[in-house]
Each structure stands twice: as C-alpha cells, then as structure tokens.
Amino acid sequence: MKMRGIKNIFLYSLIIVLVSAFCGSITFAATLDELNKQKNQLSQDITNLQNAAENKEKEAQTLSKQISNIENDIKSTENKIETTGQSLSQTQTEIDALNGQIDTRKKELELLKKKLNASLVEIYRSSMKSEYELILGATSLSQSSNEKNYLQAVEGQVKILHTKVNEAKTTLETQKSDQEKKKAELEELKKQQEAYRQSVAYQKTTKDKLLNMTVAQQDEYLAKVEKLKKEVNKVSVQIYAERQRLLNGNNEVVSGGGSGYPYSSIDEPDPWFFLTRECTSYAAWYWNIVLGKNFVNTRIGSGSAWNWPSIARDQGYSVSSTPRVGAIISWGITATMPYGHVAIVEAVNGNSIDVSEYNYIKPGYIFSYRSNVNPENYGSYSYIY
C-alpha cells in the first residue's frame, strides 16, 4: 500500500508537471477586438513619438538659430578685438614717437642749458671787470659797449629758447600721458572683449552639445516610429487574417452578380474624376446615376476612399456614424486597404449592413455584394449621405 501510494503520488506529480509545461506553451489567438485595441495603441504610440520627434526638430531649429546668432556674436567680438588691437598698436606707435620727441627736446634743453651757463659765465666775468679794464681791453668805447650788449642778448635768446623747448617738452609729456591713459583703457577694453569672447564660445560649445543630443533624440524617436509601424503592419495582417476567418465562418456572405456599372477599362478617368473599376468610381456612379445625386471629386489627386468624408463635406453632404440605406460607407487606411475603401449601403441589419462594392474581392476590379458585414471588423469608418 505504501509503495502503491508513493507511486501514485509520483505519477500524479509528473502529470501536473507535464500539464503545466504543456499549458505554458499554449498561446491563444487574440480576438479581433483585442487586435484592434492593440493596433490603436500602437498607432497612438506612433503619434506620440512623431509629436516628440517634431518637438525635437523644433528645438533643434531653435538651437541652430541660437548657435548662428552666437557665431555672429563671436565673429563681431573678434572683429572688435582686432580693431582694439590695431588701436593699441597705433597708440603704442604714437607713444614711442612722443618718447623720441621728448628725448630730442631733452637733448636740446641740455645744449641750451650749456649755452646759457656759458653765457652766464661770460656775463659774470664781464661784470667783474672794471670800466677801466673794459676800455683798455677794447679798441674803442663802442666795442666794449657792444660786447656787453651782445652777451646780454645771447643770454636773453637762450632763456627764450630754453622756455620754448621746455614748454614743448611739457606739452609732449602731457600728450604722452594722455596716450598712456588711452593705451590703458584700450588694454582693459581688449581684456573685457576677450573675456566676453570666451564666455560666448563656451555658450556655443554648450549649444552644440545640446543640438547634437536633440538631433540624436529625434533620430531615436523616428527609429522607434519605424519599428512601431512594422508592428502595426504585423497586427494589420493579423486583423486581416481574423477578418478572413470570420468571413469564412459565414458571418459574412459574399455574392457576385451584376450591378449595371458600365465601365470595362481599368483606371481610366470617369465623368466624376475618379478612376474606373475602383471602389470610388463605382460609388460615384451609383450616387450620380442610380440615385440621381450630384457627387464629384473636389480634391483632384486626393480622391482616395479614406478622404471621402472631406470630399463629401466640400459638397454639403453629411458625415455620420449611423448607417442608412443608400449611404456611402468610407473606411480609413489599413495594411490591407492602403487607400481606404468605399461601398454602398444596401441594407441595415441591426449591427451589420449589406454593401455593394467594386475592387474588394480578389482577384480585383470586380463587383461584389456582401451581406451581414460588421463595419468595425475593417477599421475606422463613417457614413456619407
């Protein structure tokens, strides 16, 4: 009994493990509603990422403008520094010239000082002579008188020249002092300009790094968008497969038959500016010929089925979520309907409708009539009437 009990417990445990392992590998197919929700969430994520990428692009544009302004500021500052440097060089040249002129005046003053001293000595010597010695030393009285006057005249001229040269030297020294003040001011200005240039250059370096980071983030967002688009395509394929499964499960009934649609050529312009044997041309023919309405393509080049609500509003028609016999149903873009799809509502059966259409059932470009169609199985839609 004990061995049999132990054996039974072991077998029971083994079964549980095997069942658990088997069940863990089972994956259940998502329902159409779940797939649509998944697709909608992916589409919303794509929109959010695209918005984020657009914001980063705007940030990058703003940063580029700021960097451009900073570069202009740096260039302007460098020009100012160069101008200040030239002024400094010119001021130094003027100071050097003034120094030369001052040295010349100093030498002139030294010579004049020597002449003045010499004349003073002669005047002193003359003053020490008696009138008798002057008379005896001269050949005449006029000669002695002229010598004395000459010495006094020389003394006066030397004093005048000395005063003028000294004044000139003082003027030059004042000019030199002014130039040295100007030089000091220019050196301080250049110092401030160079400090400003360094500050602006640092700002540019910071902005460049931020711009590179912003562009990298934008590229990252766009890469994620492309990845999510691939996921959307995969889910769209699953949605299409699920719809086909529902179709094959007799939820929808497809039949052919005749419609009266008269065009046999493919993708030729029809009277309403759509392309023949496309779903849009059939719906336009039905409204204009069968129902006697007036409906044309008001957006040449953008007349695809997904854009029909806008085309209808252009012409005063209503767009609603409520079905009505004779209305046009317009589906949006999906992986299996890259241009959307339009059809004519032939009957309303509660939550489903019957539609007549062109170019939906393979091999394509043919008429079909589908009964018991659930519009939600094919993505977003709206009715036009």
C-alpha positions as CSV (number, residue, x, y, z in Angstrom):
1,M,0.0,0.0,0.0
2,K,2.8,2.4,0.8
3,M,4.7,1.7,-2.4
4,R,1.5,2.0,-4.5
5,G,0.6,5.3,-2.7
6,I,4.1,6.7,-3.3
7,K,3.9,5.5,-6.9
8,N,0.5,7.2,-7.4
9,I,1.8,10.4,-5.9
10,F,4.8,10.4,-8.2
11,L,2.6,9.8,-11.3
12,Y,0.2,12.5,-10.2
13,S,3.1,15.0,-9.7
14,L,4.5,14.0,-13.0
15,I,1.2,14.6,-14.8
16,I,0.9,18.0,-13.1
17,V,4.4,19.0,-14.3
18,L,3.7,17.8,-17.8
19,V,0.3,19.5,-18.0
20,S,1.8,22.7,-16.6
21,A,4.6,22.6,-19.1
22,F,2.2,21.9,-22.0
23,C,-0.2,24.7,-20.9
24,G,2.6,27.1,-20.5
25,S,3.4,26.6,-24.2
26,I,-0.1,27.3,-25.4
27,T,-0.8,30.7,-27.0
28,F,-4.3,31.8,-27.6
29,A,-5.1,33.8,-30.7
30,A,-6.2,37.4,-29.9
31,T,-9.7,38.4,-30.7
32,L,-10.5,40.9,-33.4
33,D,-11.4,43.5,-30.7
34,E,-8.1,42.8,-28.9
35,L,-6.1,43.2,-32.2
36,N,-7.9,46.4,-33.0
37,K,-7.1,47.8,-29.5
38,Q,-3.5,46.7,-29.9
39,K,-3.3,48.4,-33.3
40,N,-5.0,51.6,-31.9
41,Q,-2.5,51.7,-29.0
42,L,0.4,51.2,-31.4
43,S,-1.0,54.0,-33.6
44,Q,-1.3,56.3,-30.6
45,D,2.3,55.4,-29.6
46,I,3.4,56.3,-33.1
47,T,1.6,59.6,-33.0
48,N,3.1,60.4,-29.6
49,L,6.6,59.6,-30.9
50,Q,6.1,61.6,-34.0
51,N,4.9,64.5,-31.9
52,A,8.0,64.1,-29.7
53,A,10.2,64.0,-32.8
54,E,8.6,67.1,-34.2
55,N,9.1,68.9,-30.9
56,K,12.8,67.8,-31.0
57,E,13.0,69.1,-34.6
58,K,11.6,72.5,-33.5
59,E,14.1,72.5,-30.6
60,A,16.9,71.7,-33.0
61,Q,15.8,74.5,-35.3
62,T,15.7,77.0,-32.4
63,L,19.1,75.8,-31.2
64,S,20.5,76.2,-34.7
65,K,19.3,79.8,-34.9
66,Q,20.8,80.5,-31.4
67,I,24.1,78.9,-32.5
68,S,24.1,81.0,-35.6
69,N,23.5,84.1,-33.6
70,I,26.3,83.2,-31.2
71,E,28.6,82.6,-34.1
72,N,27.8,86.0,-35.5
73,D,28.4,87.4,-32.0
74,I,31.7,85.7,-31.7
75,K,32.7,87.0,-35.2
76,S,31.7,90.5,-34.2
77,T,33.6,90.3,-31.0
78,E,36.7,89.0,-32.8
79,N,36.5,92.0,-35.2
80,K,36.2,94.3,-32.2
81,I,39.2,92.7,-30.5
82,E,41.2,93.1,-33.8
83,T,40.1,96.8,-34.0
84,T,41.1,97.3,-30.4
85,G,44.4,95.6,-31.0
86,Q,45.1,97.9,-34.0
87,S,44.2,101.0,-31.9
88,L,46.6,99.7,-29.2
89,S,49.4,99.2,-31.8
90,Q,48.7,102.7,-33.1
91,T,48.7,104.2,-29.6
92,Q,52.0,102.5,-28.8
93,T,53.5,103.8,-32.0
94,E,52.4,107.3,-31.0
95,I,53.8,106.9,-27.5
96,D,57.1,105.7,-29.0
97,A,57.2,108.7,-31.3
98,L,56.4,111.1,-28.4
99,N,59.2,109.4,-26.4
100,G,61.6,110.2,-29.3
101,Q,60.4,113.8,-29.5
102,I,60.7,114.2,-25.7
103,D,64.3,112.8,-25.8
104,T,65.1,115.2,-28.6
105,R,63.7,118.1,-26.5
106,K,65.7,116.9,-23.5
107,K,68.9,117.0,-25.6
108,E,68.0,120.4,-26.9
109,L,67.4,121.6,-23.4
110,E,70.8,120.2,-22.3
111,L,72.6,122.1,-25.1
112,L,70.7,125.3,-24.3
113,K,71.5,124.9,-20.7
114,K,75.2,124.6,-21.5
115,K,75.0,127.7,-23.7
116,L,73.1,129.6,-21.0
117,N,75.7,128.6,-18.5
118,A,78.5,129.7,-20.8
119,S,76.8,133.0,-21.4
120,L,76.2,133.5,-17.7
121,V,79.9,132.8,-17.1
122,E,80.9,135.3,-19.7
123,I,78.5,137.8,-18.3
124,Y,79.8,137.2,-14.8
125,R,83.4,137.6,-16.0
126,S,82.4,140.8,-17.7
127,S,80.7,142.1,-14.7
128,M,83.8,141.5,-12.6
129,K,85.9,143.8,-14.9
130,S,86.1,147.4,-14.1
131,E,85.1,150.1,-16.6
132,Y,88.8,150.9,-17.0
133,E,89.7,147.3,-17.9
134,L,86.9,147.1,-20.4
135,I,88.0,150.3,-22.0
136,L,91.7,149.2,-22.1
137,G,90.7,145.8,-23.5
138,A,88.6,147.2,-26.3
139,T,89.9,149.0,-29.3
140,S,87.2,151.6,-28.8
141,L,84.4,152.5,-26.4
142,S,81.8,151.2,-28.8
143,Q,83.4,147.8,-28.9
144,S,83.2,147.4,-25.2
145,S,79.7,148.5,-25.1
146,N,78.7,146.1,-28.0
147,E,80.4,143.2,-26.3
148,K,78.4,143.7,-23.2
149,N,75.1,144.1,-25.1
150,Y,75.9,141.0,-27.2
151,L,76.3,138.9,-24.1
152,Q,73.1,140.2,-22.7
153,A,71.3,139.5,-26.0
154,V,72.7,135.9,-26.1
155,E,71.5,135.4,-22.5
156,G,68.0,136.6,-23.4
157,Q,67.8,134.4,-26.6
158,V,69.0,131.4,-24.7
159,K,66.4,131.9,-22.0
160,I,63.6,132.3,-24.6
161,L,64.7,129.2,-26.4
162,H,65.0,127.3,-23.2
163,T,61.5,128.4,-22.2
164,K,60.0,127.3,-25.6
165,V,61.8,124.0,-25.6
166,N,60.7,123.3,-22.0
167,E,57.2,124.2,-22.9
168,A,57.3,121.9,-25.9
169,K,58.7,119.1,-23.7
170,T,55.9,119.7,-21.2
171,T,53.3,119.5,-24.0
172,L,54.8,116.3,-25.3
173,E,54.8,114.8,-21.9
174,T,51.2,115.7,-21.5
175,Q,50.4,114.1,-24.8
176,K,52.3,111.0,-23.8
177,S,50.4,110.8,-20.5
178,D,47.1,111.1,-22.5
179,Q,48.2,108.3,-24.9
180,E,49.3,106.1,-22.0
181,K,45.8,106.6,-20.4
182,K,44.3,105.7,-23.7
183,K,46.5,102.6,-24.0
184,A,45.5,101.5,-20.5
185,E,41.8,102.0,-21.4
186,L,42.3,100.0,-24.7
187,E,44.1,97.2,-22.9
188,E,41.2,97.0,-20.4
189,L,38.7,97.0,-23.2
190,K,40.5,94.3,-25.1
191,K,40.7,92.2,-21.9
192,Q,36.9,92.6,-21.5
193,Q,36.3,91.7,-25.1
194,E,38.5,88.6,-24.9
195,A,36.6,87.5,-21.7
196,Y,33.3,88.0,-23.5
197,R,34.5,86.0,-26.4
198,Q,35.5,83.1,-24.1
199,S,32.1,83.3,-22.5
200,V,30.2,83.3,-25.8
201,A,32.4,80.5,-27.1
202,Y,31.5,78.4,-24.1
203,Q,27.8,79.1,-24.8
204,K,28.3,77.9,-28.4
205,T,30.0,74.7,-27.2
206,T,27.1,74.0,-24.8
207,K,24.6,74.7,-27.5
208,D,26.4,72.5,-30.0
209,K,26.3,69.6,-27.5
210,L,22.6,70.2,-26.8
211,L,21.9,70.3,-30.5
212,N,23.7,67.0,-31.1
213,M,21.8,65.5,-28.2
214,T,18.5,66.8,-29.5
215,V,19.1,65.5,-33.1
216,A,20.1,62.1,-31.6
217,Q,16.8,62.0,-29.6
218,Q,14.9,63.0,-32.7
219,D,16.6,60.2,-34.7
220,E,15.8,57.8,-31.8
221,Y,12.1,58.7,-31.8
222,L,11.9,58.3,-35.6
223,A,13.6,54.9,-35.4
224,K,11.0,53.8,-32.8
225,V,8.3,55.1,-35.1
226,E,9.6,52.9,-37.9
227,K,9.8,50.0,-35.6
228,L,6.2,50.5,-34.4
229,K,5.0,50.9,-38.0
230,K,6.3,47.4,-38.7
231,E,4.4,46.2,-35.6
232,V,1.3,47.9,-36.9
233,N,1.7,46.1,-40.2
234,K,2.1,42.8,-38.4
235,V,-1.1,43.5,-36.4
236,S,-2.9,44.6,-39.5
237,V,-2.0,41.3,-41.2
238,Q,-3.4,39.5,-38.1
239,I,-6.5,41.6,-38.2
240,Y,-7.0,40.8,-41.9
241,A,-6.5,37.1,-41.2
242,E,-9.0,37.3,-38.4
243,R,-11.5,39.1,-40.6
244,Q,-11.0,36.5,-43.3
245,R,-11.5,33.8,-40.7
246,L,-14.8,35.5,-39.7
247,L,-15.7,35.7,-43.3
248,N,-15.0,32.1,-43.9
249,G,-17.0,31.4,-40.7
250,N,-20.2,32.5,-42.6
251,N,-20.5,35.7,-40.6
252,E,-20.4,37.4,-43.9
253,V,-22.0,36.2,-47.2
254,V,-20.3,37.2,-50.4
255,S,-22.0,37.1,-53.8
256,G,-21.3,38.4,-57.2
257,G,-24.0,39.3,-59.7
258,G,-24.5,42.3,-61.9
259,S,-24.6,45.9,-60.9
260,G,-25.1,47.8,-64.1
261,Y,-21.8,49.6,-63.7
262,P,-20.9,50.3,-67.4
263,Y,-17.1,50.7,-67.5
264,S,-14.8,47.9,-68.6
265,S,-11.4,49.6,-68.8
266,I,-9.3,49.8,-65.6
267,D,-8.0,53.1,-64.1
268,E,-9.3,55.4,-66.7
269,P,-10.8,58.8,-65.6
270,D,-14.6,58.6,-65.2
271,P,-17.1,61.5,-65.6
272,W,-16.7,62.3,-61.9
273,F,-12.9,62.5,-61.9
274,F,-12.3,59.1,-60.2
275,L,-10.6,56.0,-61.8
276,T,-12.8,53.4,-63.4
277,R,-13.4,50.0,-61.8
278,E,-12.1,51.3,-58.5
279,C,-14.4,51.3,-55.4
280,T,-14.5,55.1,-55.7
281,S,-15.7,55.1,-59.3
282,Y,-18.5,52.6,-58.5
283,A,-19.7,54.6,-55.5
284,A,-19.7,57.8,-57.6
285,W,-21.6,56.1,-60.4
286,Y,-24.1,54.7,-58.0
287,W,-24.9,58.0,-56.4
288,N,-24.9,60.1,-59.7
289,I,-26.7,57.6,-62.0
290,V,-28.7,55.2,-59.8
291,L,-29.7,57.7,-57.1
292,G,-29.5,60.9,-59.2
293,K,-27.3,62.8,-56.8
294,N,-24.5,65.1,-57.7
295,F,-21.2,64.0,-56.4
296,V,-17.8,64.6,-57.9
297,N,-14.1,64.6,-56.9
298,T,-13.4,68.1,-55.5
299,R,-9.9,67.1,-54.5
300,I,-8.2,66.0,-57.7
301,G,-5.1,64.0,-56.8
302,S,-6.5,63.2,-53.3
303,G,-9.7,61.3,-54.2
304,S,-8.8,58.1,-52.4
305,A,-11.5,56.4,-50.4
306,W,-10.1,57.4,-47.0
307,N,-10.6,61.1,-48.0
308,W,-14.2,60.8,-49.0
309,P,-15.6,62.3,-45.8
310,S,-13.8,65.6,-46.6
311,I,-14.8,65.4,-50.3
312,A,-18.4,64.9,-49.1
313,R,-18.3,67.9,-46.7
314,D,-16.9,70.0,-49.6
315,Q,-20.3,69.4,-51.4
316,G,-22.5,69.8,-48.4
317,Y,-23.2,66.2,-47.6
318,S,-23.5,64.8,-44.0
319,V,-20.9,62.5,-42.4
320,S,-22.3,60.3,-39.6
321,S,-21.6,57.2,-37.6
322,T,-25.2,56.0,-38.2
323,P,-25.9,53.7,-41.2
324,R,-28.6,54.4,-43.7
325,V,-29.7,52.6,-46.9
326,G,-28.2,54.4,-49.9
327,A,-25.4,55.9,-47.9
328,I,-21.7,55.5,-48.7
329,I,-19.6,53.9,-46.1
330,S,-15.9,55.0,-46.1
331,W,-13.2,53.0,-44.3
332,G,-9.8,54.5,-43.4
333,I,-6.4,53.3,-44.3
334,T,-5.2,49.9,-43.1
335,A,-2.4,47.5,-44.1
336,T,-4.9,45.6,-46.4
337,M,-6.6,48.8,-47.6
338,P,-3.8,51.3,-48.2
339,Y,-6.2,53.8,-49.9
340,G,-9.2,53.0,-47.7
341,H,-12.4,51.6,-49.2
342,V,-15.9,52.9,-50.0
343,A,-19.1,50.9,-50.7
344,I,-22.8,51.5,-51.0
345,V,-25.0,50.5,-48.0
346,E,-27.8,48.3,-49.5
347,A,-29.4,47.2,-46.2
348,V,-29.1,47.8,-42.5
349,N,-29.5,44.7,-40.3
350,G,-29.1,45.9,-36.7
351,N,-25.4,45.8,-36.0
352,S,-24.5,44.7,-39.5
353,I,-25.0,46.0,-43.0
354,D,-25.2,44.7,-46.6
355,V,-22.9,46.5,-49.1
356,S,-22.3,46.6,-52.8
357,E,-18.8,47.5,-54.0
358,Y,-16.1,47.3,-56.6
359,N,-12.5,46.1,-56.3
360,Y,-12.6,44.5,-52.9
361,I,-12.8,40.7,-53.5
362,K,-9.8,39.0,-55.2
363,P,-8.7,38.9,-58.0
364,G,-9.8,42.5,-58.0
365,Y,-11.6,45.0,-60.2
366,I,-14.9,43.1,-60.0
367,F,-18.3,43.7,-58.4
368,S,-19.3,42.0,-55.2
369,Y,-22.2,42.1,-52.8
370,R,-21.5,41.3,-49.1
371,S,-24.2,40.6,-46.5
372,N,-24.0,40.8,-42.7
373,V,-20.9,43.0,-42.7
374,N,-19.8,44.3,-39.3
375,P,-18.1,47.6,-40.2
376,E,-15.9,47.6,-37.1
377,N,-14.1,44.5,-38.4
378,Y,-12.4,46.7,-41.0
379,G,-11.2,49.6,-39.0
380,S,-12.4,53.2,-38.6
381,Y,-15.4,54.1,-40.8
382,S,-18.1,56.8,-41.3
383,Y,-21.3,57.1,-43.4
384,I,-22.0,59.7,-46.0
385,Y,-25.5,60.8,-47.0
